[in-house]
């Protein structure tokens, strides 16, 4: 996403900075949320160094590619059956499903979902970064589950201002790693736009505020608490976004389903774990600078365990499926 990155696709992302290097040479990156890039002006894995602080933020495709496999394995496939049933009963423009992917980043959501849905599909890829939109277009899937064609177009703009008019003719709205970098007001507008347009929404990989390490460390909980506080800075919802989204869609009459979608990181995901760890610790230190001295040894030990294949991490997320109430007959809303 993006805007987002899948998110590490997310809106309002900042420019690259690093907080420093510990005595073992373990660089502590200042910001990265549990699900991906963080908005708001601090560094994160994958941020492109050619973007000035006051310019539109950009994310390097390498970071999004690094997390794509973990994202794909985590997304809640159990939500697909109720989604398929709803999509089968929706009118289609020209016979195609029309899917709007908000904060698309390099297009990982489309690569995951399009081959899991039957029928011809047209994806509208939304992002603020034309660089990422290019990669999303080039890497877009060519066929649906039944071999039907998949086409894409792009729209550059601020997804937090999405309206029902922009979703005219849409069959589905999707996003990945997006909700936790929005405000309550922005989530409310998204729910309202989907409800007014009568469009289902599949919103995946929102951070849930819980991380589990094996083996554990006495400092795990303290860094997790500081990281969660960082996610909630300003008006951002962070791990409260899942509850806020459920409430917002429910207020508009939608049926809302929530399913866990954790990253499960082991030796095979060591590169992702290392990059995520640096940013996770960095965000905690940015929120609570007094953690900096302890962060050096903590990160050094965690990275050593990761390199030795001894560290496993579960980063909890949740996926949300919101199905709007059926529209009354006679054309009324």
C-alpha positions, 0 to 999 in steps of 0.5 A: 500500500502504500500511500502505502506500501503493503505495506507495506503500503501506506499513506503519508510515509516519510523519508529515510533516516537511521537512528544509529549503530550499536557496538556490534554494528547493528543498525537501528532503523527509526520506524517500521510498523509490525506490518510494514512502513510507517507514516509520518516522517521517520525512516523505515526499511525500504524507504528510498533515499532519493526522496526529500523530507518535504516531498512525496514519500516513496518506498523501495520495491525491494522492501515490499518484495521482501515481505510479500511472501510473508504477507501472502502466507498470512492473509486469511484465506477463510474470508474468501468463501463469503467474499466469493459468494457476495461477488457472484451476486453482484452486477458486473460492468461489462462482465468484469469484476472491478476491484479497487486496490488502495495503497497498492504499493508494488501490487502484492494484493492483486498477485495474491487475490486475483488468482483466487477469484474466478471471472474476468477482473479489472483492477484499479491500482491506487497509490500516491507514488508513480514509481510504485504504480509502475512496478505494480502494473508491470508485475500485475497478474494476467489471469484469474483462477479460471483463466479469465483475463485480468487487466489493470489501470492506475490512479495516483492520488490520496486514498484517504479522500476516497468517495462513493463516486470514485467507487461507481461500478466497483465490485470490491475494495481491497487494501493491505497494511493500511488501516493501522496508518489511518485516523479514525476519521479516515477509516470512517470516510472509507466505510462511508464510501464503501457503504454508499457505493454498496461495495464489499471491502477486504482489508488485510494485515492490520497490526494487532499490537502483539508480537511473540518471540521464541525464545523470549526475552524480559525486554520483549514486553517493554519494547512492544509497549513502546512500539505500540505507543509509537503506532498511536502517535498523533491521531493514528490508530495503530493496533486500535484500527481493527476495532475502529474499522469494525465499528465504522462499517457496522454503523453503516449496516455492513456485516463484518468478519475479522480473522487473524492473519499473523506473520510467522517468521522463522529461519526461512524468513531471516532476511525479513525478520532482521529488517523488521527487527531493526525497525521495530526496535528503532520505533520503540526507541524513537518513542521512548529514547531512554530505551536506547542504551538497552536497545543496543544489546537487545537488538544485537542478541536478537539479530545473532539469534536470527542469524543462527536460525534460533529465533522465531517471531509471530507478528499478529495482524488481522484481516477484515471483510465488510459486506454491505447490506443488500440494497433495497429494491426500487433504486433507493439506498 
